[in-house]
Amino acid sequence: MASKLAIFEQDRLLRAKGPIQDDAPMRLRMEVYVKDLQNRIVAGIEKVDGKSFERTTWERPDHGGEGITCVIQDGNVMEKAGVAVSVVYSQLSKEAAHQMRHDRGKALPDRDDLPFFVTGISQVMHAKNPNAPTVHLNYRYFEVFDPDTGVPLIWWFGGGADLTPTYLFEEDCIHFHSHYKQACDQTDPDFYSQFKINCDKYFYNAHRGETRGIGGVFFDDLDCKSPEELFSLVRSLGDQFLPSYVPILEKRNVMPFTDEMVEWQQIRRGRYVEFNLIWDRGTRFGLQTPCARVESIMMTLPLTARWEYMYHVESNSKEGELEAALKNPRDWIPLH
């Protein structure tokens, strides 16, 4: 029987032979990519902030896998920023397997001993200056194996990137979306419009009737092209992070702000927390995984947030301008 640990041991031996080559299993190539992307993002943000990330490495000795979590708290520019990579060999919980079969249409046998592998990168940046937006990125690769043979039954890529401003600057929205459309178009000219719509639908606080931010791109269960084509897409998207965000951060970080603006920032961060804890599938799946590293899962939450009873903004204010954009998502650039 091919257990999660047997697959882990097989991959460990492949890693021990030397650098992962292009003929290696996709899961190992994706692992190499997300670790490299993490290093590049950390270096890029450290250059802006002037403070180093705290780096924590962790292992799953009884289950298989490892991770690297990098966090800045109380930086010069960032109130909190985290970039985490995980490599997980585990077994689908009954709840996760049921959800994949019944809610997402995955062709999985009705068994509760299905080994799986997932590797990915997840990062969130919460800047101090309320003029500077929060940004989120996540890219992952998933395989579920036949427990008898160890052969992958299904595979897919998922992820995306999205921007969550406190104050709306249309040129920032256009800049951000343009980078991701450019990356999508390299693989399929229809992808950007699909992923942009997906993003607006997924990052939606239904109980508030508003999106979490001004969107970006989002996809899940992506297996509509060859693994090579989709791996190329994911790399193109991941490589867009620094040029899509750092120029915005550098421009907005030097702008003046008031205590009232910080209060609005705290309210918006509360809405960010609400989405992550109520609606986000990744948070739920992570917490359902045996021996989950909770600190890494909760790394995405802001350092501070605020909830006020019956908080209200004027429709003709800057705060109202953002609220209107969240309740009525826009196409910031042409979809095609």
PyMOL commands that set and color helices and strands:
alter all, ss='L'
color gray80, all
select helices_A, chain A and resi 4-16+26-49+94-102+170-185+191-202+227-239+241-253+259-278+281-288+294-300+318-327
alter helices_A, ss='H'
color red, helices_A
select strands_A, chain A and resi 54-59+65-73+78-91+115-127+134-145+152-164+204-205+210-211+215-222
alter strands_A, ss='S'
color yellow, strands_A
deselect
rebuild
show_as cartoon
